[in-house]
Amino acid sequence: MRGCVTVFNAGSSSIKFAIYDALHLQSPMFRGQIAKIGVAPQLRASPTKSGVLGIRSRSPLKSASVLSCRVESVLRGPWYISPTRWKPLGWMKPCRSVCIEVNADYVVLCLPLNLVSRLDINLSAELMAEVKNVNYSNSAKMGLQMKRRFWEEDDHIFGGHLYSNLPIGEFSYPSNDYFTKKGVLLGLYSNGPVGNLLDQPVAARIEHVLLNASKVHPQIRTEFDSAYAVWWRKVQYNEGGYASGRNAERRAKLSKVDNRIVVGSAAVTPHSEPDWQEGAISAGWQALKFIHERAMRG
């Protein structure tokens, strides 16, 4: 095969990908996703038209071995990227100690840039300086499951948000399943630091939210059932919610082809603010456009 381009869209629990022929970028050859990351990873991939994906390895290799791996280095040769090294994660037990090399014509970096800054990667000094200058938000969310929907039964609140000066950010009520038995409140949603909760154990985070939310809803302690929280700074391979600050300047300086390496993460999105899921998609399309234009110039 002459070469391929792979586009990744990474979320908190899954990674979606599409593989294109480098000379025919209009439609992908394969689509798929890795779901349930951190729980029980599952790889799903299916061809969209006939084609073979070539992978070079120092050992017998299955596609799942490549896709469930941690990128450690991206090294650029004079005419192509060689090699891109991957190290299998803990759940890939059959090949835990194997180092895999993948050769490609182009590499699209869709990792968060705070991770890219620590890779063994030979970006130009100018582009690496911009990568290291990107900050990521301290985003956090907490869902609170209640034994009964007291906000509807007692307070006649059906959907919407609570905005206050309490240190819980945004507090929201579900806009679905009215009059059912249980319900989940968004007890905390913040894109900045909330005291020292980032470094607190889960029980202390829950107690903080219950303590402050009970000032508005005294029933919340009695009706509390369980909670689930995510602090994106603590999520491995994320280490932050989204790129923030210097939006126009950041995008202009990062949106380029650095020899044959392209930044395709949400931090360079041209159409979304903040750089969230929509940003990841638009950044992927932008990267494809850059590669296509570069390939057409020869």
N, C-alpha and C positions, 0 to 999 in steps of 0.2 A: 504494500500500500504506500502511496506517495507521502502521506502524512495525515494527521488527524488533529482536531481541535476539540477539547473537552471543556464544557462549561458546567460549573458547580454552583448551586445555590444552597448555602448552609444555613440551617435553622437550629434551634435549641435542641431538637430531638430527632432531626432527620436531615439528610443531605440528598438533594435531587441533582441529577446530572443528565447531560445530553452530549453525545459524541458525534462530531461532524467530520466528513471528509474535508480536508483543508482546501481542496479546489472546488468543492460544491457545498457552500455554506447555507444554501437556501433551506434545506431540510436535514434533520439529523439521521444518522444511521441507527443509533441506539438511544433509547431513553430508559431511565430507571431511577431508583432511589435506595438509599440505605435508611431504613426506618428503625425506630426504637433504640436509638443510640444511647448507650449507658445502661440499658436494661437487658435487652436480648436482641442485638443487632441482626437485621434481616436485609439481605440484598435482593432486590428485584430489578431485572433488566430484560429488555425485549428489543429485538431489531425492528426498525421501521422500514428498512429495505435491505436487500442483500449487501453484504460487505463483511470484511474480516478486520478485526482490530489486532494489530501486531503489537506484542509486548515482549521486550527482551528481559531476560532474568538469568540469574546465576543458579537457579534451581527450578524444578517443576513448579508451575504457578497456575493458580486459578484466579479468575477475575476478582473474586471476593477478597483474595489476599491483598490485592493492590488497593481496592476501594476501602478497606477497613484498616487503613494504615495512617501513621503519623508522618508528615513530611519533615525531613530533617535538613535537606539541602537541595538547592537548585543551582547547578553549575553550568555556565554558558561556554560552549566551545566557539571556535571561529565562525562556524556556519550553522550551527544548530545547538539546541539545548542538550547537554550531555555531561553527566547523567543526572536525572532527577532521582534522588534516593528516598526510599520509603522504609520505615521501620514498623513492622506489625505491632498492633496494640495487644494488650494482655489477653483479649478474648480470642485472638487468632493463635491458639495454642500449637497447631501443627507447624507453624512457621515463625514462632516467636523470635528466634535468634537469627533469622534470615534477613540479609540486606538485599533489597530488590532495586534494580536500576531500570528506568524507563526512558527511552529516547524519544524526543518529539521535535517537530519543526518549530513550534511555538509553545510557550507556557502562559496560561492565564492564571494569575494569582488571585484567588477568591478568598483566601484566608483573611481574617481580621489583621489589619496592618500592625497592631501591637505584637502579633505573633511573627509576622514577616520580618520585623525589625530584629528578631533574635535568630532567624534562620541563617544557615551557611549558604549565602546567596550572593552572587557577584553582580548586583545591580550597580548602575553608575553611582558615583559618590553623590551627585546632585539629587538623584531620585531617592536614594537611601536616606539622605538628610530630611527629605520631605516625609518619607514613611515614618521616621522616628519622631516627627513633629506632630503627628496625629494623636489626639486625645480621644478616649472612649468614655461614654457615660457610665455612671454608677446606677444603672437601672435596676429596679427591684419590683417584684409583685408578690402579693400573698392572697391566696384564696381561703375563705373561712366557710366551712360547711356548718349549717345550723340544723338543729333537730326539727325546728318548725320555722315557717316564714313569718316571724313576728313583725317584721317591718310592714307586711301587708295586713296581717290580722289585727295588729294593735295600732299601727301608725298610719295605715292606708297609703303606703308608699309603693308605687308600682313602677319600677325602673328608675333610671336617672342617676345622678351623681350627688355626692355630698362634698362641698368645698368648704374648708374651714382653716383655722390657724393651728389645728392639731398636727403633730409631727408624724402624719401617716400619708401625706401626699393626697392622692385622689382616692375616694371611697365610693364604690358604685354598687347599685342594686340590680339584680338580674331583670332583664326585659323579656323573660320567657318562662314558661311553665307556671303561670300564675295559679294560685289556689291549690298547688300540690303540697305534699307534706314537707319535704326538705328543700333546702335551697343553698346556693353558694354566693356569698358576698365577696366582692373585691375589697378586702380590708385595707390594702396598702398598694399604691402604685406611685412610684417615684422615679424620676430620672436624675436625681442628685443624691448626695449622701444624706441619710437620716440618722443623725447622731452617730453613735458608734455601732450601729446594728450590723454593719458589714462583718465585724470581727466577733459578733456574739453567737453563741450556740442557737440552734433552732428554737429551743424552748423559750429562750430569752426574747427572741424576735416575736414569737407569738404572744408572749405576755405583754410586750410593749404595745402591740396593736390592740389587744383586748382591753388593756388599761385605758388607752386613749379613746377607742371607739365606744366604750361604755359610758363616756361622758355625754354622748349623744343618745346612745341606745343602752340603757341599763340592763336590758334583758339579755345582752349578748353573751355574758358569762354563763348564765343559766342554760342558754340554748346552744352554746358552743358544742360542736361535735368533733371536728377535726380540722386540720389546716395543711396547706401545701404552699411552699414559698420558693422563689427563685431569686437569687442575687447573681446577676450575670457576671459580675467580677469574679465570682467563685466557680463559674462553669468552665471546665477545662476546654481549651481550644476556642473559647470565646473571650473570656477575661474582660468583659465590658458589653454594654448594650449596643451602642452604635457610635460611629464617629461623630464628634461634635466640635463646633467652633470653626472659624475661618472657612466657612463653606465654599464660597466662590473661589477664593484663593487656593484652597486645598484641592478642589476639583481640577482647576486649571493646571496646576503643577504636577498632579498625579496622572492625569488622563493623557497618556502618551505610550507609544511603543518604545521600550528601552532595549534597543537591538531587537531581540526576539522575545522579550518578556513583557507582558501586558498586565497592569493592575486591573483586576476585574471585580474587586470587592465593592460592597455597598458604599464605601467611603468616597468613591469617585462618581457616584450616580449623578446624572445630569438633571433629573426630574423630580426627585423626592427629598423632602426635608421634614423631619429628620431622616437619616439614611436607614430605613427599616426594611421590611420585606419587599415593598415596592421598589426601593432603592436597589436591592440586590438584583432584581430582574432587569431593571433598566441599565444597570452597570454591566450586566452580562451581555446585553444586546450591544451596548457601546463597544465592549471589547471585541465582539465579533465583527463589528463594522471596521474597527481599527485594523484587525488582522486581514480582513478582506481587502481593504484599500492597500495595505502593505504588500500583500501577495500579488495583487494586480499590477503593482509597479515592478515586480520581479526582483 
